[in-house]
Amino acid sequence: MDYDRRAFLKASSSAAFVGAAGCGQAPDALWPLTGLPEKPPADFTPPSAGSIDLTSHVINRLTFGPTPGLRTAVLRLAKREEDAVETFIEQQLEPEKIDDRRAEHRTRIFETLKSEPIGEFYEFQPSLLREELTRATLMRAVYSERQLHEVMVRFWSDHFNIDLSKGECKWLKPADDRDVIRPNAMGKFTDLLAAATKSQAMLTYLDGRENRVHKPGDKPNENHARELLELHTLGVNGGYSQNDVMEVARCLSGWRIGRGLFQNGKVQFKPGLHDSGKKLVLGQAIPARKGMDGRKDLDDVLRIVTSHTSTARHIATKLCRRFIDDEPPSAAIDAVATRFSRSDGSIPEVLRTLFHTEAFRSHRGGKFKQPMHLIASALRVTDAETDAGRPL
């Protein structure tokens, strides 16, 4: 029998990828690429929402996918399925109580992620830093027992996006992941926002380190302020004006990344580069401050924006899109936004409310996975062994 060489090589490379991911053989869907007619692909009909049981649905939403035996383990948590699912959710909402030594043991091989202080990251090649961060992220997604925490790490990493191709971000992002996102992913949004705003990587990516005012009348760099309002808190149509952007930029002026042997990449506030005049942000007055008291301007800005109703709705909408549907019902968004405001931005409280909405329970299936999520799911469901190295 004659074979189509190009189709055969294409199928072979696809099978090699699957094998490298820890799977023993290529799935049937790859068979037609060989040109062999003996094994036509079977018809596939996506499961309807009604055919997905509650346990499977919750596992799929709160984790990077089921592992062999996980559904059974969840059902054993209580006699009734509803109670078992509730117990699983509560466990995942308290990641600090979950023994995660398995994942920690697997990721300890990545020496670059242990660098301390942050200046030591500059001793490594950027390609190695990026590779080890990517591999560690995937391995935690596959092997961590704190699955919801890993899902939220991914969510907040996207929310507080940092482009590694800009300037020194390639050296600074690993520390941002370790010191900013991971410790705060399941804490208070206010703490996460404060850490992200003063992150070395964020100050570099959004030109915050270039935001300096030497004398009255100098115009501050507004890039960081605009992203803080537009992407991180209130949202595009959150009710702020161009004047608010400029006032926030004035509040954020003077933050720098220290240089030299003893400063070693630490974030510092420089009073001589800060606009010490009074400001008005979203209708709230911030008094004039001199010297090191100017640091309080940033605290005031974060307090104002995190307590704003637009921030609650912006974060609630993004969370509902992640866990419910790309077009979530307004009732679910309202409930989550209300909990955000009433809980002072407690991420576990907000997620608990979301997971108990009728929309979350009823919107089963119907969501596409991002590439990394898809790979992690494939590795988990096949109980594969991987170190997340090439060619993954």
C-alpha positions as CSV (number, residue, x, y, z in Angstrom):
1,M,0.0,0.0,0.0
2,D,1.3,3.5,-0.9
3,Y,1.5,6.1,1.9
4,D,1.4,9.8,1.6
5,R,4.8,10.7,3.0
6,R,3.9,14.2,4.2
7,A,0.8,13.0,6.0
8,F,2.8,10.1,7.6
9,L,5.5,12.4,8.9
10,K,2.9,14.8,10.2
11,A,1.2,12.0,12.1
12,S,4.6,10.7,13.4
13,S,5.5,14.2,14.8
14,S,2.1,14.4,16.5
15,A,2.5,11.0,18.0
16,A,6.0,11.9,19.2
17,F,4.5,15.0,21.0
18,V,2.0,12.8,22.8
19,G,4.7,10.3,23.8
20,A,6.9,13.1,25.1
21,A,4.0,14.3,27.2
22,G,3.9,10.9,29.0
23,C,1.2,9.2,26.9
24,G,1.9,5.8,25.6
25,Q,0.3,6.0,22.2
26,A,-1.2,8.5,19.8
27,P,-5.0,8.9,20.1
28,D,-7.3,7.7,17.4
29,A,-7.9,11.2,16.1
30,L,-4.3,11.1,14.7
31,W,-5.0,8.0,12.6
32,P,-6.4,9.7,9.5
33,L,-3.2,11.7,9.1
34,T,-1.4,8.5,8.1
35,G,-3.6,8.1,5.0
36,L,-4.6,4.6,6.1
37,P,-8.3,3.9,5.5
38,E,-8.7,0.9,7.8
39,K,-9.5,2.9,11.0
40,P,-11.8,5.9,10.2
41,P,-12.3,8.4,13.0
42,A,-15.3,7.8,15.3
43,D,-17.9,10.4,15.4
44,F,-17.6,12.7,18.5
45,T,-20.5,14.5,20.1
46,P,-19.6,16.9,22.9
47,P,-21.4,16.0,26.2
48,S,-24.4,18.1,27.0
49,A,-24.6,20.0,30.3
50,G,-27.1,17.5,31.6
51,S,-24.9,14.5,31.0
52,I,-22.0,15.9,33.2
53,D,-22.5,15.1,36.8
54,L,-21.9,17.7,39.5
55,T,-18.7,16.1,40.9
56,S,-17.0,15.9,37.4
57,H,-18.1,19.5,36.7
58,V,-16.6,20.9,39.9
59,I,-13.4,19.0,39.4
60,N,-13.1,20.3,35.8
61,R,-13.7,23.9,36.9
62,L,-11.6,24.0,40.1
63,T,-8.6,22.0,38.8
64,F,-6.5,21.5,35.8
65,G,-8.5,18.4,35.1
66,P,-9.2,15.0,36.7
67,T,-6.7,12.4,37.6
68,P,-7.5,8.7,37.7
69,G,-9.4,8.1,40.9
70,L,-9.9,11.7,41.8
71,R,-13.7,11.6,41.2
72,T,-14.0,8.5,43.4
73,A,-11.9,10.2,46.1
74,V,-14.1,13.2,46.1
75,L,-17.3,11.1,46.4
76,R,-15.8,9.3,49.4
77,L,-15.6,12.6,51.3
78,A,-19.3,12.3,52.3
79,K,-22.3,10.0,51.8
80,R,-24.2,12.5,49.7
81,E,-22.7,13.8,46.4
82,E,-23.7,17.4,47.3
83,D,-21.9,17.2,50.6
84,A,-18.8,15.5,49.1
85,V,-18.5,18.3,46.5
86,E,-19.0,20.9,49.2
87,T,-16.2,19.3,51.3
88,F,-13.9,19.3,48.2
89,I,-14.6,22.9,47.5
90,E,-13.8,23.9,51.1
91,Q,-10.6,22.0,51.0
92,Q,-9.4,23.7,47.9
93,L,-10.4,27.1,49.3
94,E,-7.8,26.6,52.1
95,P,-4.6,25.5,50.2
96,E,-2.3,26.2,53.1
97,K,-3.9,23.2,54.9
98,I,-3.2,20.8,51.9
99,D,0.0,18.7,52.0
100,D,1.7,19.6,48.7
101,R,5.1,18.0,49.2
102,R,4.8,15.9,46.1
103,A,4.7,19.0,43.8
104,E,7.4,20.8,45.9
105,H,9.7,17.8,45.6
106,R,9.3,17.7,41.8
107,T,10.0,21.4,41.4
108,R,13.0,21.7,43.7
109,I,15.2,20.9,40.7
110,F,14.8,24.5,39.4
111,E,17.7,26.4,40.9
112,T,16.9,29.7,39.2
113,L,13.6,30.0,41.1
114,K,15.4,30.0,44.5
115,S,17.5,33.1,43.8
116,E,17.7,35.5,46.7
117,P,18.0,38.5,46.8
118,I,16.4,39.4,43.5
119,G,19.7,40.7,42.1
120,E,20.9,37.2,41.7
121,F,18.4,36.5,38.9
122,Y,20.7,38.6,36.7
123,E,23.4,35.9,37.0
124,F,21.3,33.6,34.8
125,Q,20.6,33.5,31.1
126,P,17.1,34.8,30.3
127,S,16.3,31.7,28.3
128,L,17.1,29.5,31.3
129,L,14.9,31.6,33.6
130,R,12.0,31.5,31.2
131,E,12.4,27.7,30.7
132,E,12.5,26.9,34.4
133,L,9.6,29.2,35.2
134,T,7.5,27.6,32.4
135,R,8.4,24.1,33.4
136,A,7.7,24.7,37.1
137,T,4.4,26.2,36.3
138,L,3.3,23.2,34.2
139,M,4.6,20.7,36.8
140,R,2.6,22.4,39.6
141,A,-0.5,22.4,37.4
142,V,-0.1,18.7,36.8
143,Y,1.1,17.4,40.2
144,S,0.0,20.0,42.9
145,E,-2.8,18.9,45.3
146,R,-3.6,22.6,45.7
147,Q,-5.3,22.7,42.3
148,L,-7.5,25.7,42.9
149,H,-4.5,27.7,44.1
150,E,-2.7,26.8,40.9
151,V,-5.7,27.8,38.8
152,M,-5.8,31.2,40.6
153,V,-2.1,31.7,40.1
154,R,-2.7,31.3,36.4
155,F,-5.7,33.6,36.6
156,W,-3.9,36.4,38.4
157,S,-0.8,36.0,36.3
158,D,-3.0,36.8,33.3
159,H,-4.7,39.7,35.1
160,F,-1.4,41.3,36.2
161,N,0.2,40.5,32.9
162,I,3.9,41.2,32.4
163,D,5.6,40.9,29.0
164,L,8.9,39.2,29.4
165,S,10.2,40.7,26.1
166,K,10.3,44.2,27.6
167,G,13.5,45.4,29.1
168,E,14.6,43.6,32.3
169,C,11.3,41.8,32.8
170,K,12.8,38.6,31.6
171,W,15.0,38.6,34.7
172,L,12.3,39.9,37.1
173,K,9.2,37.8,36.3
174,P,10.4,34.7,38.2
175,A,10.5,36.7,41.4
176,D,7.2,38.3,40.6
177,D,5.6,34.8,40.3
178,R,7.3,33.6,43.5
179,D,7.0,36.7,45.7
180,V,3.8,38.4,44.4
181,I,1.4,36.1,42.7
182,R,1.8,32.8,44.5
183,P,1.7,34.1,48.1
184,N,-1.4,36.3,47.4
185,A,-3.4,34.2,44.9
186,M,-5.8,33.1,47.6
187,G,-5.6,36.0,50.0
188,K,-6.9,39.5,49.9
189,F,-7.2,41.3,46.6
190,T,-5.9,44.5,48.3
191,D,-2.7,42.7,49.3
192,L,-2.2,41.2,45.9
193,L,-2.8,44.6,44.2
194,A,-0.3,46.3,46.5
195,A,2.4,43.6,45.9
196,A,1.8,43.7,42.2
197,T,1.9,47.5,42.0
198,K,5.3,47.6,43.8
199,S,6.7,44.6,42.0
200,Q,10.1,45.1,40.3
201,A,8.7,43.4,37.2
202,M,5.6,45.6,37.1
203,L,7.5,48.8,37.7
204,T,9.7,47.9,34.8
205,Y,7.0,46.7,32.5
206,L,4.7,49.7,33.0
207,D,7.5,52.3,33.2
208,G,6.7,53.0,36.9
209,R,10.4,53.2,37.6
210,E,10.6,56.1,35.1
211,N,7.8,58.0,36.8
212,R,9.6,60.8,38.5
213,V,8.8,64.5,39.2
214,H,11.8,66.7,39.8
215,K,10.0,70.0,40.3
216,P,6.4,71.3,40.4
217,G,4.9,71.3,37.0
218,D,6.7,68.2,35.7
219,K,4.4,65.7,34.0
220,P,4.6,62.2,35.4
221,N,4.7,59.1,33.4
222,E,1.1,57.9,33.3
223,N,1.5,54.4,31.8
224,H,1.4,52.5,35.1
225,A,-1.5,54.6,36.4
226,R,-3.6,54.0,33.3
227,E,-3.1,50.2,33.5
228,L,-3.8,50.2,37.2
229,L,-7.2,51.8,36.6
230,E,-8.1,50.2,33.2
231,L,-6.9,46.6,33.6
232,H,-6.1,45.9,37.3
233,T,-9.0,47.6,39.1
234,L,-11.9,49.6,37.7
235,G,-12.0,48.3,34.1
236,V,-12.2,50.1,30.7
237,N,-15.6,51.7,31.4
238,G,-15.1,51.9,35.2
239,G,-16.0,55.6,35.5
240,Y,-12.5,57.2,35.7
241,S,-11.4,60.2,33.6
242,Q,-8.1,61.2,32.1
243,N,-7.6,63.6,35.0
244,D,-7.9,60.6,37.4
245,V,-5.2,58.9,35.4
246,M,-2.9,61.9,35.8
247,E,-3.6,62.3,39.5
248,V,-2.9,58.6,40.1
249,A,0.3,59.0,38.1
250,R,1.3,61.8,40.4
251,C,0.6,59.5,43.4
252,L,2.7,56.7,42.0
253,S,5.8,58.9,41.2
254,G,9.1,58.3,43.0
255,W,9.1,54.5,43.2
256,R,12.4,53.1,42.0
257,I,14.4,49.9,41.9
258,G,17.6,50.2,43.9
259,R,21.0,49.6,42.3
260,G,24.3,48.7,43.7
261,L,25.8,46.1,46.0
262,F,23.7,46.7,49.1
263,Q,20.4,47.7,47.3
264,N,20.3,44.6,45.1
265,G,17.1,45.2,43.2
266,K,14.9,46.3,46.2
267,V,12.0,48.6,45.5
268,Q,12.6,52.0,47.1
269,F,10.7,55.3,47.5
270,K,12.6,58.4,46.6
271,P,11.0,61.6,48.0
272,G,13.0,63.8,45.7
273,L,11.3,62.2,42.7
274,H,7.8,62.3,44.1
275,D,5.1,64.9,43.4
276,S,4.4,66.1,46.9
277,G,1.4,68.3,46.1
278,K,-2.3,67.5,47.0
279,K,-4.3,65.3,44.6
280,L,-7.9,64.4,43.8
281,V,-8.5,60.8,42.8
282,L,-12.0,59.6,41.8
283,G,-13.5,62.5,43.9
284,Q,-11.4,61.7,47.0
285,A,-8.8,64.2,48.2
286,I,-5.2,63.1,49.0
287,P,-3.3,65.7,51.1
288,A,0.0,67.2,50.2
289,R,2.8,65.2,51.8
290,K,6.6,65.8,52.1
291,G,9.5,63.5,52.5
292,M,8.9,59.8,53.2
293,D,5.3,60.5,54.0
294,G,4.8,60.6,50.2
295,R,4.7,56.8,50.3
296,K,1.2,57.1,51.8
297,D,-0.1,58.4,48.4
298,L,0.2,54.9,47.0
299,D,-1.7,53.4,50.0
300,D,-4.5,56.0,49.5
301,V,-4.8,55.2,45.8
302,L,-5.0,51.4,46.5
303,R,-7.7,52.0,49.2
304,I,-9.7,54.2,46.8
305,V,-9.7,51.9,43.8
306,T,-10.2,48.6,45.7
307,S,-13.2,49.9,47.5
308,H,-14.8,51.2,44.2
309,T,-17.8,49.4,43.0
310,S,-16.4,49.3,39.4
311,T,-13.4,47.2,40.7
312,A,-15.7,44.7,42.4
313,R,-17.7,44.3,39.2
314,H,-14.7,44.1,37.0
315,I,-13.0,41.4,39.0
316,A,-16.4,39.6,39.5
317,T,-17.0,39.6,35.7
318,K,-13.5,38.1,35.0
319,L,-13.9,35.4,37.6
320,C,-17.4,34.4,36.4
321,R,-16.0,34.2,32.8
322,R,-13.3,31.9,34.0
323,F,-15.4,29.6,36.1
324,I,-18.9,29.8,34.7
325,D,-19.2,30.9,31.1
326,D,-17.7,33.4,28.6
327,E,-21.0,35.2,28.8
328,P,-22.0,34.7,32.5
329,P,-25.5,35.7,33.7
330,S,-25.7,39.2,35.3
331,A,-27.2,37.7,38.5
332,A,-24.0,35.7,39.1
333,I,-21.8,38.7,38.5
334,D,-23.9,40.8,40.9
335,A,-23.7,38.2,43.6
336,V,-19.9,37.8,43.3
337,A,-19.4,41.6,43.1
338,T,-21.4,42.1,46.2
339,R,-19.4,39.5,48.1
340,F,-16.2,41.2,46.9
341,S,-17.2,44.5,48.4
342,R,-18.6,43.1,51.6
343,S,-15.6,40.8,52.3
344,D,-13.0,43.5,51.6
345,G,-11.8,41.6,48.6
346,S,-11.3,38.2,50.3
347,I,-10.5,35.9,47.3
348,P,-11.7,32.7,49.1
349,E,-14.9,34.4,50.1
350,V,-15.5,35.6,46.6
351,L,-14.8,32.2,45.1
352,R,-17.1,30.5,47.7
353,T,-20.0,32.7,46.6
354,L,-19.3,32.1,43.0
355,F,-19.2,28.3,43.4
356,H,-22.6,28.4,45.1
357,T,-24.4,30.4,42.4
358,E,-27.0,28.6,40.4
359,A,-25.1,29.7,37.2
360,F,-21.9,27.9,38.3
361,R,-23.8,24.6,39.1
362,S,-25.8,24.7,35.8
363,H,-23.3,25.9,33.3
364,R,-21.5,22.6,32.8
365,G,-19.1,22.0,29.9
366,G,-19.1,24.6,27.1
367,K,-15.7,26.1,27.8
368,F,-12.5,25.8,25.8
369,K,-9.2,25.3,27.6
370,Q,-6.2,27.4,27.0
371,P,-3.2,25.6,25.5
372,M,-1.3,25.2,28.8
373,H,-4.5,24.0,30.6
374,L,-5.1,21.5,27.8
375,I,-1.7,20.0,28.1
376,A,-1.9,19.8,31.9
377,S,-5.3,18.2,31.6
378,A,-4.0,15.6,29.2
379,L,-1.0,14.8,31.5
380,R,-3.3,14.5,34.6
381,V,-6.0,12.3,33.0
382,T,-3.4,9.9,31.7
383,D,-1.5,9.9,35.0
384,A,1.6,10.7,33.0
385,E,5.1,11.3,34.2
386,T,6.9,14.4,33.0
387,D,9.5,16.9,34.0
388,A,7.9,19.4,31.6
389,G,11.1,19.5,29.5
390,R,11.4,19.6,25.7
391,P,9.5,19.0,23.4
392,L,6.5,19.9,25.6
